Amino acid sequence: MNHLKYAEVEEAVFLRRPNRFIADVRTNSGEETVHVKNTGRCKELLVPGARVILEKSQNLNRKTRYSLVAVYKGEKLINMDSQAPNQVVYEAVSAGKIKELPGIVSVKREVTYSQSRFDLGITLKSTLANTSGYIEVKGVTLEQEGMVLFPDAPTERGAKHVAELIGAADEGYRAVLFFLIQMQDAQFFRLNEAMDEKFARAVRKAHESGVLVLAYDSLVTADSMVIGRPVEVRL
């Protein structure tokens, strides 16, 4: 597989979200309760009447027949599947598409470091010997007039991951915090300080400690998502 692809998708209209895990939508065949593949708030995206993209489950025993994977914000299609960024970044790094990470030798998913687990473990060619490193991936769905922000809700876990990246950088590993923007045409990326000041402080400290902070946008269609271009990070 060279990029994230959903097997079977259809458009629906968002009605309401009773809790973090499910939403009620209107499909061509009537009202349906669907699984939401993102436990974040996404309040600015999931508004009554919004057009959404559903992925049909291949598992016939599942309670919900569909998962909500993307939403239109006006004409802009935003992927909101929280599992998608890891796969997209894994594929992009493996294919050597991230210019800030030249000389990739190998990429592994879900790699343990100390007491924690990072999304990706990498090996890079170096002049003397190969260098190991870690990448933590964060999906970004919050957009305001071309500016994209993270997080859209307070994230204790996020700050912990950043602290662990600083620890890895201090030990000589290549440490990368990768913000994958789940939409196209973002003008620049900014930390959402008003939402989570602790996370913003942690990222700035990470940058000062040698952690590479990257943001890339994505090319999103109803049934796919693939890496786009680098986006300016304004810390």
C-alpha positions, -999 to 999 in steps of 0.1 A, spaced: 0 0 0 15 33 -10 -10 55 8 -39 55 31 -70 42 13 -105 35 26 -121 5 9 -157 17 6 -170 53 14 -201 73 11 -213 108 19 -238 116 46 -251 146 66 -240 151 103 -269 154 127 -256 151 163 -229 135 185 -244 119 216 -209 111 230 -172 110 219 -175 77 202 -206 79 181 -225 103 158 -260 103 143 -260 110 105 -284 109 77 -275 86 48 -294 80 15 -312 51 33 -322 71 65 -307 79 99 -277 59 111 -256 58 142 -219 56 132 -185 52 150 -164 84 151 -127 77 145 -116 106 166 -123 111 204 -113 148 202 -138 176 205 -139 186 168 -167 209 177 -159 234 149 -161 206 124 -190 184 135 -218 209 132 -254 199 123 -258 198 85 -221 193 78 -213 169 49 -193 139 62 -176 109 47 -183 75 61 -162 43 57 -183 12 55 -170 -15 79 -159 -48 65 -167 -65 98 -203 -77 96 -204 -84 134 -197 -47 144 -224 -27 162 -220 2 139 -219 -4 101 -200 28 94 -171 50 107 -170 87 103 -136 95 88 -138 130 72 -159 161 71 -163 191 48 -157 226 63 -172 246 35 -155 232 4 -124 221 24 -123 183 31 -107 175 64 -97 140 74 -105 134 111 -95 97 115 -71 98 144 -54 66 133 -46 79 98 -17 103 106 6 76 119 1 55 87 5 85 64 37 97 81 51 61 83 46 57 45 61 92 37 92 86 59 97 51 45 95 65 9 120 92 17 95 120 11 105 140 42 133 162 31 143 171 67 150 134 73 174 124 45 191 90 44 164 68 59 175 32 63 146 17 82 113 27 98 94 8 124 60 15 140 52 16 177 87 15 192 94 13 229 118 38 245 125 39 282 91 38 299 72 50 268 63 42 233 68 64 202 48 62 170 79 55 148 115 44 153 139 54 125 175 46 114 193 72 93 225 70 74 253 90 90 288 97 80 304 76 108 276 52 118 239 49 114 219 71 137 187 60 155 158 82 162 121 85 172 91 103 157 60 112 176 31 120 153 2 144 161 -28 148 138 -41 184 133 -77 191 124 -83 226 138 -82 254 112 -89 291 114 -87 311 81 -56 292 68 -39 289 102 -39 255 118 -36 249 155 -28 220 179 -43 208 202 -81 213 199 -85 201 236 -61 200 266 -37 170 262 -18 158 293 -6 128 272 8 151 245 29 170 270 42 137 284 52 126 248 71 158 242 90 155 275 100 119 265 112 133 231 134 158 250 148 129 270 156 110 238 173 140 222 194 145 254 206 109 250 218 116 214 188 102 195 173 120 165 140 132 180 111 144 158 77 159 167 56 156 135 24 175 131 4 160 103 -22 185 91 -52 165 79 -62 189 51 -46 208 22 -35 244 18 -26 253 54 -7 286 55 11 281 88 10 260 120 8 274 155 5 260 190 -29 265 205 -16 282 237 -51 294 247 -63 257 248 -32 241 264 -4 264 277 15 235 292 17 216 259 28 248 241 56 254 267 67 218 263 70 221 225 90 253 227 114 237 252 117 206 230 126 229 200 153 245 222 165 211 233 172 199 197 139 181 189 130 187 153 94 201 150 78 195 116 44 202 101 32 189 67 -2 192 52 -20 163 34 -38 157 1 -72 145 12 -99 128 -9 -131 111 3 -113 77 2 -76 85 7 -50 107 24 -13 111 14 15 134 26 15 169 11 40 197 15 59 212 45 41 240 63 57 268 82 59 262 120 55 294 141 64 286 177 
